[in-house]
Amino acid sequence: MFQNTMIFKNIKYIKLHNHNEYKNESLEDNVYFTLRDIFLNASYIENMFEANQFNSELTNNIYYENRDTDFCYTNVLYNKSFVFHLTQWLSTIKLFDFEFEVVSTDDTNKEEIDEYIQFDAWFKHFEHLKILLNTRLSELV
């Protein structure tokens, strides 16, 4: 077993909190599951707390694992103040906010690697999410 962030065969990886495909359902899902990834992988505890706080407001404190069929996100992604603060905070997260440890091939197995995504691909998605949120912010009055 190894940590959440790693360098394996010279490639950086981060562990996904949930399946990456969940982010494709809606902007709310994209935000929620990306924030969960930040919570799981952040090097700084402040970033973990912030990600969790934004998600609490987005879900009314209902974790993904506790959702029922009637679950709905709150409407905070239509609140200009919330989206502004979220985009401002997300803009502070940089590549160097994630620390990576080299792991050897002896330390890994196929099942564990499947729970990870290449960090470059994840960060590219993260950058695109920030664009989507800035677009949402410009649409709000």
LINLIN-V75028 format. One record per pair of residues at least 4 apart in sequence whose C-alpha atoms are under 7 Angstrom apart, sorted by the first residue. I is the first residue (numbers start at 1). J is the second residue. If there is no record, write none. Layout:
i=I j=J
i=I j=J
This chain:
i=1 j=107
i=1 j=108
i=4 j=14
i=4 j=15
i=4 j=41
i=5 j=13
i=5 j=14
i=5 j=15
i=5 j=41
i=5 j=99
i=5 j=100
i=5 j=101
i=6 j=12
i=6 j=13
i=6 j=14
i=6 j=100
i=6 j=101
i=6 j=102
i=6 j=103
i=7 j=11
i=7 j=12
i=7 j=13
i=7 j=100
i=7 j=101
i=7 j=102
i=7 j=103
i=8 j=12
i=8 j=102
i=8 j=103
i=8 j=104
i=12 j=118
i=12 j=119
i=13 j=116
i=13 j=117
i=13 j=118
i=13 j=119
i=14 j=41
i=14 j=116
i=14 j=117
i=14 j=118
i=14 j=119
i=15 j=41
i=15 j=115
i=15 j=116
i=15 j=117
i=16 j=20
i=16 j=37
i=16 j=115
i=16 j=116
i=16 j=117
i=17 j=36
i=17 j=37
i=17 j=40
i=18 j=33
i=22 j=29
i=23 j=29
i=23 j=30
i=23 j=33
i=24 j=30
i=25 j=29
i=26 j=30
i=27 j=31
i=28 j=32
i=29 j=33
i=30 j=34
i=31 j=35
i=32 j=36
i=32 j=55
i=33 j=37
i=34 j=38
i=35 j=39
i=35 j=51
i=35 j=55
i=36 j=40
i=36 j=51
i=37 j=41
i=38 j=42
i=38 j=48
i=38 j=51
i=39 j=47
i=39 j=48
i=39 j=51
i=39 j=52
i=41 j=98
i=42 j=47
i=42 j=48
i=42 j=97
i=42 j=98
i=43 j=97
i=43 j=98
i=43 j=99
i=44 j=48
i=45 j=49
i=46 j=50
i=47 j=51
i=48 j=52
i=49 j=53
i=50 j=54
i=51 j=55
i=52 j=56
i=53 j=57
i=54 j=58
i=55 j=59
i=56 j=60
i=56 j=61
i=57 j=61
i=58 j=73
i=58 j=74
i=58 j=76
i=59 j=73
i=59 j=74
i=60 j=74
i=62 j=66
i=62 j=67
i=63 j=67
i=67 j=71
i=76 j=82
i=77 j=82
i=77 j=83
i=78 j=140
i=79 j=83
i=80 j=84
i=80 j=137
i=80 j=140
i=81 j=85
i=82 j=86
i=83 j=87
i=83 j=137
i=84 j=88
i=84 j=137
i=85 j=89
i=86 j=90
i=87 j=91
i=87 j=130
i=87 j=133
i=87 j=134
i=88 j=92
i=93 j=97
i=103 j=107
i=108 j=112
i=109 j=113
i=110 j=114
i=117 j=122
i=118 j=122
i=119 j=123
i=120 j=124
i=121 j=125
i=122 j=126
i=123 j=127
i=124 j=128
i=125 j=129
i=126 j=130
i=127 j=131
i=128 j=132
i=129 j=133
i=130 j=134
i=131 j=135
i=132 j=136
i=133 j=137
i=134 j=138
i=135 j=139
i=136 j=140
